[in-house]
């Protein structure tokens, strides 16, 4: 004897799904909303800059910021950097970045301190 359980449905995905376009400024991990993962210890972003775009000179008073260039080249506070380069900015050190070409970056800040960004 066969028991019918109704139409077959695909199982629910075993994970939560998000899209980078739904995040604010590319930030997708940290102590803010929306976030794919809420953490107090770090923030993570995927950023794209177009050639000529400048991120305003700023400083973090509490957080250390680490940036990995996935693709492209960028001027960071007067130093040219390219794909694969990483720079680390400690708390209290001002920085400014200008994309020399279209760029893709991964940015990590620790701790997560969404309000810790000041003009420098």
N, C-alpha and C positions, 0 to 999 in steps of 0.2 A: 504494500500500500504506500502511495506517495502523498505526502502532505504538502499542499501548496502554501507558500508563505508570502505570496504576492509578488509584484514585480521586483526584479533585482535592482538594487541601487548601489552605486559606488560608495565605498566606505568614506566616512568623513576624513579629511586630511588630519594627520597626527601632529599638526603644527599650526601656529597662527601665521597668517599671511598679511603682509603690508606692502606698500609701494613707496618708493622714495619721493615721488611727486606729492604724496600726502603729508610728508614731513616738512617742518618749517626750516628753511635755509639749509636743507640737506642733513640736519641733525636727526639721527634716528635712535640713538641710545643715550640715556641720561635721565636726570631728575626734572623732566618737563613733560608736557603733553602737547602734541602727540609724541609717543615714543614706541618703537617696536619692543624695546626692553627698557624698563625703568630701573636705573641704577643711581646711587648716590656717589659712588667712587670714581666714575668716569663718564665722559660724553664722547660720542663718536659721530662723525659726519662724513658724507661723501659730497664733495663740492666740485662744481665745474665753473671755470672762469673762462671768459672769452678773451682773446688777444686784446691787450690794452686795458682790461678791467683792473681796477685797483681796489684792494681791500683797505679801508681806512686805517691809518696808523692808530694802534691801540695798545693797551697794556692790561694784563690780568694781575690782580693783586694777590690772589690765592692760588690760582691754578697754573700748572705747567701745561704747555701746549706742544704736541708733537705732530708734525705734518710730513706725510709721505707723498711725493709726486708720482702719481701713477702714469701720467703721460703729459707731455708738453714741457715748456720751460717757463721759469718765473724769476723775477728779481725780488729778493727778500732783503729789505733794508740795505740795498746797495750791492748785494752778492747774487750773481746769476747762478741758478740751480736748474737741474733738468731731471728727466724721468729717472726714478730710482733713488734720487737724493732725499734725505730726511733732515729736517731741522727741528731742534728742540728749543723752545723759548721758556725760560724759567719765570716764576712770578716776579713782577716788578720790572721786567725787561721789555721796553716798547718794541713793536715790530710793525712792518708794513710790507705788503706784497703786491706786485704788479705783474700780471700775466704777460709774458713776452710772446707767447703763442697760446692757442686754446689749450687749457689744462684740465686735468682731472686729479683731484687730491683726496686723500683720506686724512682726516683731522681727528686727533684724540686729545681730550683735555682731562686732567685729573687734579682735584676731584671734580665732580659735576657741580658747577656753580654758575647756573644760567645768567645771573645778574652780574657776574664778575668780568665785565668788559668795559673799559674806560678809554675815552679819547686820550691820546698822548701827544 
